[in-house]
Amino acid sequence: MNRAISVLVLPFLVVIAVIVAASVYIVDVREKALVLRFGEVVEVRENPGLGIKVPFIDSVVRYDARILGLPTRPMEVTPLDDRRLVVDAFARWQVLDAQKLYQATEGRGLPRAQERLDSIINDVIRRVLGSVPSTTVLSDDRTALMNRIRDGARGEAEALGIRVIDVRLTRTDLPEQNLTATYARMRAEREREAADEIARGGEAAQRVRAAADRTVVELTSEARKRAEVVRGEADARRNAIYADAFGRDPEFFAFTRSMTSYERALKGENSSLVIKPDGEFFDYLRNDGSDRANPVPTPAPAAPSASAEPATGAAAEDTVAPTETTREGEPLGASSGVTLTPMPEALSSPPQQEPAVPAN
């Protein structure tokens, strides 16, 4: 009897356990749940805990209540200046109304919700970035743009029962073909700037080189001019000395010139010399010309002073400053900074003596 009762009770207990298990569900703190009956929402559970439903009739649909991430697909956008860019973004979102999300996605769950949200965010990104120039999109501070995208996506996602928390632009690049052209243009620009710098450097170097060459020519010309002036003044002084010597004693000057001519003419290398023996060339071989000489009178020595110390050597010899001048009346060498060395008084021009008048 007891065995029969046990056989009957055990299946009953199993059935009751299955019914209880089918009528009880648990909502986690990280979830939001919907109780569906024949496809219609009969209960929304957002608080965690134990719930009861009609077994085998009601079903429970769960949605993740945490903040979720959604990376968007890379897409090409055209900013206001018609410069194409490749942009992608990353969104943070959360299920705000599970019932509205279930109805908007027709019960397909979070994958369908992510597809709808991705489409919304892409449309908002195209609309917002198309209203600004590319420089604004490529700038470092894009907070205002991202806030506009977030606000636009948030307004459209509310119909899905989703709350968009944040949208961030992760990449803003040029397309591959545009990127290659941009790099080529940048390279050409840098090469042009380098060529300009090289040209300016060459121009500056040429100016410096030309200035240096001109300075060399000017300094050389000035030095050559001063040398010619000094040489000319020296020649003038030499000629003046020759002229003065000739004027002081023409006979002695003729004698010395004749001796020089003899020295140059009567050398062993000369093969022959044909000349009249009684010609003027041999005058000084026949007569030394002493009877025609006009010697320089010897100046009388000055009386020694009692207070003066005796002088010896070259220090005691009186000197006379040269008085030769140029055609302009300036001392020789003055224009070139040259001072003529004083010469002994014995070599200076003697005072001109007036010829004696014979007495009647």
Secondary structure, DSSP 8 states (H G I E B T S, - for coil): -HHHHHHHHHHHHHHHHHHHHHHEEEE-TTEEEEEEETTEEEEEE-S-EEEE--TTTEEEEEEE-S-EEEE---EEE--TTS--EEEEEEEEEEES-HHHHHHHTTT--HHHHHHHHHHHHHHHHHHHHTTS-HHHHTSS--HHHHHHHHHHHHHHHGGGTEEEEEEEEEEEE--HHHHHHHHHHHHHHHHHHHHHHHHHHHHHHHHHHHHHHHHHHHHHHHHHHHHHHHHHHHHHHHHHHHHHHHHH-HHHHHHHHHHHHHHHHS-TT-------TTSGGGHHHH---GGG-------------SSS----GGGGS-EE----B-TTS-BTTTTTT-----EEGGGS------------
